[in-house]
Amino acid sequence: MTHSIDFHAFRIHNDATGYRGGMETMNTDALSAGEILVKVAYSSVNYKDALAGTGKGKILRQYPLNGGVDASGVVVASADPSFKEGDHVLCTGSGLSETRDGGYGEYIRLPSQWAIALPKGLNLRESMILGTAGFTAALSLLRMEHNLQTPALGPIAVTGASGGVGMLAIDIFSRAGYAVHAISGKADHFDFLRTLGAAECIDRHQLAFSGKPMDSARFGGALDNVGGSMLAGLLPLIVPYGNVAVCGNAGGIAFDSTVMPFIIRGVSVLGIASAGTARDLRDQVWQHLASDWKPHHLDRIATREITLEQLPEVFGRMLEGDSFGRTLVRVGKV
Ligand SMILES: NC(=O)c1ccc[n+]([C@@H]2O[C@H](COP(=O)([O-])OP(=O)(O)OC[C@H]3O[C@@H](n4cnc5c(N)ncnc54)[C@H](OP(=O)(O)O)[C@@H]3O)[C@@H](O)[C@H]2O)c1
């Protein structure tokens, strides 16, 4: 490719000067390799981006890199004939801000293997309101249904319900016919969560798990963003053959449990690792997100729209557990 363009990016370094992320000017020649050069329109802020941007979690496996695990934009040049100039594409995970430059730059190079042609039914902005968070919620539903989850098994508990994955999961699971019981620490936002489709809201500060290996089953399944004692507390409450999609660790990584929910009720724990999802599954998830599982309330779930310069402020609030919905990052005009 002959394009050599100076542009702005939120770039993360870790060297003798220390760990730091901030705005700088760089050239497209310095971007990680890939067949497609994309002018980025939107990115988003995920919990992982906050960890990477602040150094509070080890996300990047090499330095320096542009942050941002999500990107959508327009192809400027392509060495792969399956993409051409002007095509709209998106990418989530797939090594962005881990092993290659991510979406927090006005340009990104993508390996064509991981670039997804924007599916009909979504625009560039909507695709990044979804981003990794929406992809993760929908991947959870897909994996649960592959393992025979149905609405008839009972309500789905969604934890961390006021966060990005949480709100999108409320909307997506209720669209797919499930009753969603939202578990959140933000009781003042329960009315809002109900407008997204939550059938019930449960205050996580009032939850008193019995600590018994088995308890009365009350959830058909769960999508857990919190981990730790929340995950341990949910497992004894799942009905026979229900599934728990384990997505996050906002509340902790270690959990104490017993084998009883698994050997007496056949409960399944499904690991969700969105960043490394295989291409065929990735395509299926995006097709659902653009059609039958497309959330009805995307504009309300996108509670904030920021520029790259405003990222540090959002990272701080997110790591304090203060998230509310999705933060969309407006990167450049396309
Ligand atoms: N596995 C994957 O592929 C994948 C993909 C995306 C995200 N994730 C993970 O999923 C989680 C959610 O991500 P996100 O982007 O939605 O983050 P987010 O927007 O910051 O939402 C996290 C939510 O978790 C709850 N929370 C925060 N701190 C907590 C604590 N100490 N104890 C209990 N609950 C707490 C809060 O919800 P309430 O106040 O409503 O309870 C918060 O809004 C993160 O752990 C993230 O790393 C995993």
Ligand as a Chemical Component Dictionary entry (heavy atoms), coordinates in Angstrom:
data_LIG
# 
_chem_comp.id                   LIG 
_chem_comp.type                 NON-POLYMER 
_chem_comp.pdbx_formal_charge   0 
_chem_comp.three_letter_code    LIG 
# 
loop_
_chem_comp_atom.comp_id 
_chem_comp_atom.atom_id 
_chem_comp_atom.alt_atom_id 
_chem_comp_atom.type_symbol 
_chem_comp_atom.charge 
_chem_comp_atom.model_Cartn_x 
_chem_comp_atom.model_Cartn_y 
_chem_comp_atom.model_Cartn_z 
_chem_comp_atom.pdbx_ordinal 
LIG N1  N1  N 0  -15.340 -12.602 28.309 1  
LIG C1  C1  C 0  -15.320 -11.660 27.396 2  
LIG O1  O1  O 0  -15.042 -11.888 26.238 3  
LIG C2  C2  C 0  -15.670 -10.278 27.830 4  
LIG C3  C3  C 0  -16.051 -9.302  26.901 5  
LIG C4  C4  C 0  -16.458 -8.043  27.367 6  
LIG C5  C5  C 0  -16.424 -7.780  28.721 7  
LIG N2  N2  N 1  -15.983 -8.747  29.573 8  
LIG C6  C6  C 0  -15.968 -8.525  31.015 9  
LIG O2  O2  O 0  -17.323 -8.359  31.428 10 
LIG C7  C7  C 0  -17.393 -7.425  32.493 11 
LIG C8  C8  C 0  -18.308 -6.293  32.082 12 
LIG O3  O3  O 0  -17.707 -5.557  31.027 13 
LIG P1  P1  P 0  -18.336 -4.167  30.568 14 
LIG O4  O4  O 0  -17.547 -3.686  29.414 15 
LIG O5  O5  O -1 -19.809 -4.305  30.478 16 
LIG O6  O6  O 0  -17.967 -3.280  31.862 17 
LIG P2  P2  P 0  -18.774 -2.106  32.539 18 
LIG O7  O7  O 0  -19.563 -1.369  31.519 19 
LIG O8  O8  O 0  -17.796 -1.355  33.367 20 
LIG O9  O9  O 0  -19.813 -2.862  33.494 21 
LIG C9  C9  C 0  -19.402 -3.543  34.640 22 
LIG C10 C10 C 0  -20.561 -3.612  35.631 23 
LIG O10 O10 O 0  -20.207 -4.571  36.640 24 
LIG C11 C11 C 0  -20.755 -4.172  37.877 25 
LIG N3  N3  N 0  -19.656 -4.067  38.853 26 
LIG C12 C12 C 0  -18.590 -3.250  38.800 27 
LIG N4  N4  N 0  -17.785 -3.431  39.865 28 
LIG C13 C13 C 0  -18.361 -4.401  40.590 29 
LIG C14 C14 C 0  -18.035 -5.042  41.813 30 
LIG N5  N5  N 0  -16.930 -4.714  42.491 31 
LIG N6  N6  N 0  -18.838 -6.022  42.272 32 
LIG C15 C15 C 0  -19.953 -6.345  41.592 33 
LIG N7  N7  N 0  -20.316 -5.769  40.422 34 
LIG C16 C16 C 0  -19.539 -4.805  39.943 35 
LIG C17 C17 C 0  -21.415 -2.820  37.680 36 
LIG O11 O11 O 0  -22.794 -3.091  37.416 37 
LIG P3  P3  P 0  -23.952 -2.891  38.506 38 
LIG O12 O12 O 0  -23.599 -1.640  39.265 39 
LIG O13 O13 O 0  -25.169 -2.768  37.679 40 
LIG O14 O14 O 0  -23.969 -4.106  39.378 41 
LIG C18 C18 C 0  -20.785 -2.309  36.396 42 
LIG O15 O15 O 0  -21.641 -1.433  35.729 43 
LIG C19 C19 C 0  -15.952 -7.007  32.774 44 
LIG O16 O16 O 0  -15.429 -7.807  33.802 45 
LIG C20 C20 C 0  -15.247 -7.290  31.469 46 
LIG O17 O17 O 0  -13.867 -7.514  31.657 47 
LIG C21 C21 C 0  -15.607 -9.969  29.143 48 
# 
loop_
_chem_comp_bond.comp_id 
_chem_comp_bond.atom_id_1 
_chem_comp_bond.atom_id_2 
_chem_comp_bond.value_order 
_chem_comp_bond.pdbx_ordinal 
LIG N1  C1  SING 1  
LIG C1  O1  DOUB 2  
LIG C1  C2  SING 3  
LIG C2  C3  SING 4  
LIG C2  C21 DOUB 5  
LIG C3  C4  DOUB 6  
LIG C4  C5  SING 7  
LIG C5  N2  DOUB 8  
LIG N2  C6  SING 9  
LIG N2  C21 SING 10 
LIG C6  O2  SING 11 
LIG C6  C20 SING 12 
LIG O2  C7  SING 13 
LIG C7  C8  SING 14 
LIG C7  C19 SING 15 
LIG C8  O3  SING 16 
LIG O3  P1  SING 17 
LIG P1  O4  DOUB 18 
LIG P1  O5  SING 19 
LIG P1  O6  SING 20 
LIG O6  P2  SING 21 
LIG P2  O7  DOUB 22 
LIG P2  O8  SING 23 
LIG P2  O9  SING 24 
LIG O9  C9  SING 25 
LIG C9  C10 SING 26 
LIG C10 O10 SING 27 
LIG C10 C18 SING 28 
LIG O10 C11 SING 29 
LIG C11 N3  SING 30 
LIG C11 C17 SING 31 
LIG N3  C12 SING 32 
LIG N3  C16 SING 33 
LIG C12 N4  DOUB 34 
LIG N4  C13 SING 35 
LIG C13 C14 SING 36 
LIG C13 C16 DOUB 37 
LIG C14 N5  SING 38 
LIG C14 N6  DOUB 39 
LIG N6  C15 SING 40 
LIG C15 N7  DOUB 41 
LIG N7  C16 SING 42 
LIG C17 O11 SING 43 
LIG C17 C18 SING 44 
LIG O11 P3  SING 45 
LIG P3  O12 DOUB 46 
LIG P3  O13 SING 47 
LIG P3  O14 SING 48 
LIG C18 O15 SING 49 
LIG C19 O16 SING 50 
LIG C19 C20 SING 51 
LIG C20 O17 SING 52 
# 
